[in-house]
Amino acid sequence: MYAPAPPDVRVEAAVAITVTRNGTGDLEDGIVTVLERNEHVHEVQEVQLHGLTPRLNDMLVQATVVVTMSAQAVDDRDPEATLADGFGVSTVDVGHVEPPGVVDGASTAEYG
C-alpha cells in the first residue's frame, strides 16, 4: 500500500553560498539554484541578502533563507548538516525550524 510522504518542515537559516559569476539571473536566483540542487530542499521561500564577497570566478554571498525541507531528512539529521551537504554551501546557521502543520508559529490543523 502507498504511504504518503511525510510533510515538509520550514527552516530559516543564515547561509554563505558560492554563486557563479556567469549564472543567469540575479544573486537571489543564484542562491535559489544552489539550494534547490539539494535533494532535501523542496522550495526556497525567502531570500534576504546580507553580504557579498567578489572573488575571481564566483561570489560568496551571505544571506538568510527560508526553505521547506523533507521532514524525514530533518528527523534523520540536523537541518544544518542537511543544508550544508549542498555543493556551494559553505556555512549554515539554522535559526528556526517550524514543524509540519505549523505556519508562522500557528497550527494549521483542521478540527472537525
C-alpha positions as CSV (number, residue, x, y, z in Angstrom):
1,M,0.0,0.0,0.0
2,Y,1.2,3.5,-0.8
3,A,2.3,5.6,2.2
4,P,2.1,9.3,1.8
5,A,5.3,11.3,2.1
6,P,5.9,13.0,5.4
7,P,5.1,16.7,5.4
8,D,7.8,19.3,4.9
9,V,9.3,21.4,7.7
10,R,10.1,25.1,7.3
11,V,13.7,26.1,8.1
12,E,15.1,29.6,8.5
13,A,18.9,29.7,8.2
14,A,21.8,32.1,7.7
15,V,24.0,30.8,4.9
16,A,27.1,31.5,2.9
17,I,26.8,30.3,-0.6
18,T,29.1,30.4,-3.6
19,V,27.3,31.8,-6.7
20,T,28.9,31.7,-10.1
21,R,29.5,35.0,-11.9
22,N,28.3,33.5,-15.2
23,G,24.9,32.4,-14.0
24,T,21.7,33.7,-15.4
25,G,19.5,36.0,-13.2
26,D,20.5,37.9,-10.1
27,L,22.1,36.9,-6.8
28,E,18.9,35.7,-5.3
29,D,18.3,33.4,-8.3
30,G,21.8,32.1,-7.9
31,I,21.1,31.3,-4.2
32,V,17.8,29.6,-5.1
33,T,19.6,27.5,-7.8
34,V,22.3,26.3,-5.4
35,L,19.9,25.4,-2.6
36,E,17.4,23.7,-4.8
37,R,20.1,21.3,-6.1
38,N,20.0,19.7,-2.6
39,E,17.6,16.8,-2.9
40,H,16.1,17.5,0.5
41,V,15.2,21.2,-0.2
42,H,11.7,21.3,-1.8
43,E,11.3,25.1,-2.1
44,V,13.2,28.3,-1.3
45,Q,10.5,30.6,0.0
46,E,12.5,33.7,1.0
47,V,16.0,35.1,0.4
48,Q,17.4,38.2,2.2
49,L,20.9,39.2,1.1
50,H,23.3,40.5,3.8
51,G,26.8,40.5,2.3
52,L,28.8,39.8,-0.9
53,T,32.5,39.0,-1.4
54,P,33.5,39.1,-5.0
55,R,36.2,36.5,-6.0
56,L,37.9,35.6,-9.2
57,N,35.3,33.3,-10.7
58,D,32.4,33.5,-8.3
59,M,30.9,35.4,-5.4
60,L,30.5,34.4,-1.8
61,V,27.0,35.6,-0.7
62,Q,25.8,35.8,2.9
63,A,22.0,35.6,3.2
64,T,19.2,34.5,5.4
65,V,16.9,32.0,3.7
66,V,13.6,30.2,4.4
67,V,13.3,26.8,2.8
68,T,10.9,23.9,3.0
69,M,12.7,20.6,3.6
70,S,11.8,17.0,3.8
71,A,10.7,16.3,7.4
72,Q,12.4,12.8,7.1
73,A,15.7,14.5,6.3
74,V,15.4,16.7,9.3
75,D,14.4,13.8,11.5
76,D,17.4,11.7,10.3
77,R,20.0,14.5,10.7
78,D,20.1,18.1,11.9
79,P,19.0,20.7,9.3
80,E,22.4,22.4,9.3
81,A,24.1,19.3,8.1
82,T,21.4,18.6,5.5
83,L,21.7,22.1,4.0
84,A,25.5,22.1,4.2
85,D,25.5,18.9,2.0
86,G,24.7,21.0,-1.0
87,F,27.5,22.0,-3.3
88,G,28.4,25.6,-2.9
89,V,27.0,25.9,0.6
90,S,29.9,26.7,2.9
91,T,28.2,27.9,6.1
92,V,24.8,27.2,7.6
93,D,23.5,28.5,10.9
94,V,19.9,27.4,11.5
95,G,17.8,30.0,13.4
96,H,14.4,28.4,13.4
97,V,12.6,25.2,12.4
98,E,8.8,25.0,12.1
99,P,7.5,21.5,12.3
100,P,4.9,20.1,9.9
101,G,1.4,21.6,10.4
102,V,2.7,25.0,11.6
103,V,2.9,28.2,9.6
104,D,4.4,31.3,11.2
105,G,4.0,29.8,14.6
106,A,0.3,28.9,14.3
107,S,-1.1,25.4,13.8
108,T,-2.8,24.7,10.5
109,A,-4.5,21.5,11.8
110,E,-8.2,21.3,11.0
111,Y,-10.6,20.4,13.7
112,G,-13.9,18.8,12.8
